[in-house]
């Protein structure tokens, strides 16, 4: 887990990376900021990630949890490691059936189903 990275949520949608940097610099030296942007609107999705130079600076930034920014209370937590989410998966596509189904007589060749045997 990257202890020097925080998650910042419940941001105002108008927040810019510069505004985030201006505020969170008070907690330490920021190495990187990633504000998540909506592809369709070009606006912030209301959350982002900040990477600090040290774990201690990251811990300091947790003090911003609950601080109000433009009328919204920020949610600040240690960022989860991406590998933690990559476990699951599997399954067969969440219930969406990609295989045939429907019209069983389509492309069945010489095979007969139960109805064909009953008829003849």
Secondary structure, 3 states (H helix, E strand, C coil): CCCCEEEEECCCCCCCHHHHHHHHHHHCCEEEEEEEECCCCCCEEEEEEEEECCHHHHHHHHHHCCCEECCEECEEEECCCHHHHCCCCCCCCCCCCCCCCCCCCCCCCCCCCHHHHHHC
